[in-house]
Amino acid sequence: MLLVSELATNACVHGAEPIRVHLAVDQGSVRVEVEDGSPVMPEVQRPDERSIVGRGLLMVESLSHAWGAEPFGAGKVVWAELPIRSGGSNLNRRDQMT
């Protein structure tokens, strides 16, 4: 959920209308795509520890198996993929470490 929320929020804050969210399940992975009307591609920021913004794509990078952005129409699509674990359970990273 956090991954979908972050991609959608980035489109609302940094992109332009129309904004659409797509989810697809295919051969062991879930792909989240968020398209928006702005052609400006996202850039991963490296904020200092005092900054209160600029960590969204770092979270996407950390949570996803793969992610990227591509031109789409007059705007772009930003996507992220998550693997589907066998047995249908996707534990979060914290659960995997305990």
LODO-780508 format. One record per residue (C-alpha): residue in three letters; z, x, y. Coordinates in steps of 0.2 Angstrom, whole numbers, plus 5000, padded with zeros to 4 digits. Layout:
BEGIN
ALAZXY
...
// end
This chain:
BEGIN
MET500050005000
LEU500450145012
LEU498750225010
VAL497850055014
SER499050025029
GLU498750195036
LEU496850185034
ALA496750015042
THR497950065056
ASN496950215060
ALA495350105062
CYS496349985073
VAL497050125084
HIS495550255084
GLY494050155079
ALA493149995085
GLU492749825079
PRO492149765067
ILE493449825055
ARG493349785037
VAL494349845022
HIS493649855004
LEU494449894988
ALA493549934972
VAL494149984954
ASP492950094944
GLN493150204929
GLY494950254931
SER495150244950
VAL495450134964
ARG494450164980
VAL494950104997
GLU493650095011
VAL493950055029
GLU492450035040
ASP492450025058
GLY491150015073
SER491550185080
PRO490450335075
VAL491850465079
MET492450545063
PRO494250565059
GLU495050735060
VAL496650795052
GLN497950845065
ARG499250975063
PRO500650915074
ASP502151015078
GLU503850955071
ARG504250875088
SER502750765088
ILE502950585084
VAL501050555080
GLY499650635071
ARG500250635053
GLY499250485046
LEU497850585038
LEU499050715032
MET499850565022
VAL498150505016
GLU497750675010
SER499450695002
LEU499350524993
SER497550514987
HIS496650604974
ALA495150624986
TRP494650555003
GLY493350575016
ALA492250495030
GLU490450455031
PRO489350375044
PHE488950195040
GLY487850085051
ALA488350115069
GLY490050165064
LYS490950255049
VAL491850215033
VAL493450315029
TRP493850305011
ALA495250364999
GLU495350364980
LEU496850344969
PRO496850374950
ILE497350234938
ARG498550294925
SER498450244907
GLY499550094904
GLY499150014921
SER500650094929
ASN500450204945
LEU502150284948
ASN502350354966
ARG502550544967
ARG504450524970
ASP504650434953
GLN503650564944
MET504850704950
THR506350624943
// end
